[in-house]
Amino acid sequence: MPSLFEPSDEHRQLRDMVRSFAESKVEPQAAEHDRNETFNVDLFRQLGELGLLGITVDEEYGGTGMGPLETCIAHEELSAVDPGFTLAFLAHALLCANNLNQNGSHEQKQKYLPGLCDGSLIGGMCMSEPGAGTDVLGMRTTARRDGDHYVLDGAKMWITNGAISDTELGDVFLVYARMQGAGRNELTMFIVEKGFEGFQLGQKIHDKLGMRASTTAELVFDGCRVPAENLVGEEGTAMMHMMRNLEIERLGLAAMSLGIARRCVEIMNEYAKDRKSFGEPLNRYGQIQRHIAESYAEWMAGRAYTYEYASRMSLDEPGTRLDSDGVKLFCSTMGKNVADRAIQVLGGYGYVGEYRVERLWRDAKLLEIGGGTIEAHQKNMTRDLSRMTKLR
Ligand SMILES: Cc1cc2nc3c(=O)[nH]c(=O)nc-3n(C[C@H](O)[C@H](O)[C@H](O)COP(=O)(O)OP(=O)(O)OC[C@H]3O[C@@H](n4cnc5c(N)ncnc54)[C@H](O)[C@@H]3O)c2cc1C
């Protein structure tokens, strides 16, 4: 039966394929990489064989040419077993590959996208800085032209896939900077490769609360020399690239929260059927019923909003920020609350790793921060809504 979540047989097949890979390959390694704070690069490259690393990239550059709805399905299914691994996937497939596919030149796409799609290159996107996150236009990284190169100076913070181990950089990054003397809104984007002079790993960030199976790094640009052909678009025009890419990023992050919530509902539901207290299964008690039933209803509400939005958003045109912020605002807190209830339903067993919900709860929290904090979504949405009088 076609549904909002699987409008065609192809969507159902995609969900089945990703779920099967997630359950057979991703789930068994998730706890270990969370515990050790390591990124499973070999498994990650296998996503390329499934066509997921270039999920929205045009087929001529090695991608699978799919859209927002398929992007939701892939993120929801992978995140249900391992949100940390899925965050690395999102940074690579959406923040880097999709961004380049949308905004790069034919030559840039020919050079970088096939490797990003097959997983031989690992990519990321550098927007945040040590002193500028929500206030992203307060970024301090500068660029200046020097002959047939640009020279970048500054530091980027919290970069997913910035490192693939404690000492090794990721391969390719889209880096936002400001040309010296340019205005606040005039950002410029560059493609920076591992090995470019002046580009270094500052530090791999340790001791994260969650998302520990993805790496997070500070990257340093110290007179970093970038060939002029690696300028993406025109100087000063990258705000548009950023805005357009944030919409699909927020959709993917919302879908990750949906995966977390679905898994937590499944786990608490199963547990409450089996576990007895005072001679009765837990699911006979009203307080437990409330945790389970409200979690299911909130998951489905978030799912309906997210898939409805995905079915009408366009990768080519920005302009749906209200709902890209809206789905992430709703789903990120919903996913965290559902994971919290799952721990409560499992009692002491929920508090330890074996039942997975404590890991999902830790991972869920990041989704209220990364890709825009919930306060940023509230600010953006209220600004967009203030321009409207009637809603339909
Ligand atoms: C694990 C992880 C992975 C990440 N991956 C990437 C990545 O790949 N690439 C990348 O570029 N960035 C990445 N980020 C950065 C992320 O997008 C930022 O952390 C986020 O945008 C918030 O910025 P900040 O941490 O500087 O917090 P701040 O902006 O300093 O905010 C601190 C608090 O103040 C609030 N606040 C700030 N301004 C206002 C305001 N005007 N009104 C009300 N409240 C306000 C915020 O909502 C928040 O609660 C990642 C972060 C993490 C933790």
The ligand as an SDF file (V2000), in Angstrom:
LIG
                    3D

 53 58  0  0  0  0  0  0  0  0999 V2000
   28.9650   16.6160   17.3090 C   0  0  0  0  0  0  0  0  0  0  0  0
   28.8840   17.9000   16.5050 C   0  0  0  0  0  0  0  0  0  0  0  0
   29.0420   17.8450   15.1300 C   0  0  0  0  0  0  0  0  0  0  0  0
   29.0170   19.0250   14.3750 C   0  0  0  0  0  0  0  0  0  0  0  0
   29.2900   18.9760   13.0130 N   0  0  0  0  0  0  0  0  0  0  0  0
   29.4800   20.1450   12.3390 C   0  0  0  0  0  0  0  0  0  0  0  0
   29.9520   20.1160   10.9740 C   0  0  0  0  0  0  0  0  0  0  0  0
   30.1710   19.0670   10.3740 O   0  0  0  0  0  0  0  0  0  0  0  0
   30.1790   21.3150   10.3640 N   0  0  0  0  0  0  0  0  0  0  0  0
   29.9490   22.5190   10.9840 C   0  0  0  0  0  0  0  0  0  0  0  0
   30.1750   23.5600   10.3600 O   0  0  0  0  0  0  0  0  0  0  0  0
   29.4910   22.5650   12.2670 N   0  0  0  0  0  0  0  0  0  0  0  0
   29.2500   21.4080   12.9580 C   0  0  0  0  0  0  0  0  0  0  0  0
   28.8150   21.4450   14.2710 N   0  0  0  0  0  0  0  0  0  0  0  0
   28.5990   22.7400   14.9160 C   0  0  0  0  0  0  0  0  0  0  0  0
   27.1440   23.0480   15.2620 C   0  0  0  0  0  0  0  0  0  0  0  0
   26.4280   23.3780   14.0910 O   0  0  0  0  0  0  0  0  0  0  0  0
   27.1820   24.1740   16.3090 C   0  0  0  0  0  0  0  0  0  0  0  0
   27.6180   23.5860   17.5090 O   0  0  0  0  0  0  0  0  0  0  0  0
   25.8390   24.8410   16.4910 C   0  0  0  0  0  0  0  0  0  0  0  0
   25.5050   25.5840   15.3560 O   0  0  0  0  0  0  0  0  0  0  0  0
   25.8220   25.7530   17.7390 C   0  0  0  0  0  0  0  0  0  0  0  0
   26.9100   26.6170   17.7370 O   0  0  0  0  0  0  0  0  0  0  0  0
   27.8250   26.7820   19.0570 P   0  0  0  0  0  0  0  0  0  0  0  0
   28.1920   25.4150   19.4920 O   0  0  0  0  0  0  0  0  0  0  0  0
   28.9140   27.7210   18.7220 O   0  0  0  0  0  0  0  0  0  0  0  0
   26.8630   27.3950   20.1380 O   0  0  0  0  0  0  0  0  0  0  0  0
   26.4850   28.9340   20.3040 P   0  0  0  0  0  0  0  0  0  0  0  0
   26.0810   29.5050   19.0100 O   0  0  0  0  0  0  0  0  0  0  0  0
   27.5550   29.6200   21.0680 O   0  0  0  0  0  0  0  0  0  0  0  0
   25.1910   28.8100   21.2180 O   0  0  0  0  0  0  0  0  0  0  0  0
   25.2430   28.5380   22.6190 C   0  0  0  0  0  0  0  0  0  0  0  0
   23.8030   28.6290   23.1430 C   0  0  0  0  0  0  0  0  0  0  0  0
   23.3220   29.9580   22.9770 O   0  0  0  0  0  0  0  0  0  0  0  0
   22.1390   29.9440   22.1950 C   0  0  0  0  0  0  0  0  0  0  0  0
   22.0820   31.1460   21.3700 N   0  0  0  0  0  0  0  0  0  0  0  0
   23.0420   31.6410   20.5330 C   0  0  0  0  0  0  0  0  0  0  0  0
   22.5910   32.7450   19.9360 N   0  0  0  0  0  0  0  0  0  0  0  0
   21.3270   32.9550   20.3840 C   0  0  0  0  0  0  0  0  0  0  0  0
   20.3150   33.9300   20.1220 C   0  0  0  0  0  0  0  0  0  0  0  0
   20.5020   34.9300   19.2550 N   0  0  0  0  0  0  0  0  0  0  0  0
   19.1310   33.8170   20.7640 N   0  0  0  0  0  0  0  0  0  0  0  0
   18.9070   32.8170   21.6390 C   0  0  0  0  0  0  0  0  0  0  0  0
   19.8170   31.8690   21.9330 N   0  0  0  0  0  0  0  0  0  0  0  0
   21.0100   31.9360   21.3030 C   0  0  0  0  0  0  0  0  0  0  0  0
   22.2220   28.6640   21.3790 C   0  0  0  0  0  0  0  0  0  0  0  0
   20.9440   28.2640   20.9090 O   0  0  0  0  0  0  0  0  0  0  0  0
   22.8180   27.7270   22.3930 C   0  0  0  0  0  0  0  0  0  0  0  0
   21.8360   27.2690   23.2670 O   0  0  0  0  0  0  0  0  0  0  0  0
   28.7750   20.2710   15.0180 C   0  0  0  0  0  0  0  0  0  0  0  0
   28.5770   20.2900   16.4140 C   0  0  0  0  0  0  0  0  0  0  0  0
   28.6580   19.1420   17.1570 C   0  0  0  0  0  0  0  0  0  0  0  0
   28.4910   19.2490   18.6570 C   0  0  0  0  0  0  0  0  0  0  0  0
  1  2  1  0
  2  3  1  0
  2 52  2  0
  3  4  2  0
  4  5  1  0
  4 50  1  0
  5  6  2  0
  6  7  1  0
  6 13  1  0
  7  8  2  0
  7  9  1  0
  9 10  1  0
 10 11  2  0
 10 12  1  0
 12 13  2  0
 13 14  1  0
 14 15  1  0
 14 50  1  0
 15 16  1  0
 16 17  1  0
 16 18  1  0
 18 19  1  0
 18 20  1  0
 20 21  1  0
 20 22  1  0
 22 23  1  0
 23 24  1  0
 24 25  2  0
 24 26  1  0
 24 27  1  0
 27 28  1  0
 28 29  2  0
 28 30  1  0
 28 31  1  0
 31 32  1  0
 32 33  1  0
 33 34  1  0
 33 48  1  0
 34 35  1  0
 35 36  1  0
 35 46  1  0
 36 37  1  0
 36 45  1  0
 37 38  2  0
 38 39  1  0
 39 40  1  0
 39 45  2  0
 40 41  1  0
 40 42  2  0
 42 43  1  0
 43 44  2  0
 44 45  1  0
 46 47  1  0
 46 48  1  0
 48 49  1  0
 50 51  2  0
 51 52  1  0
 52 53  1  0
M  END
$$$$
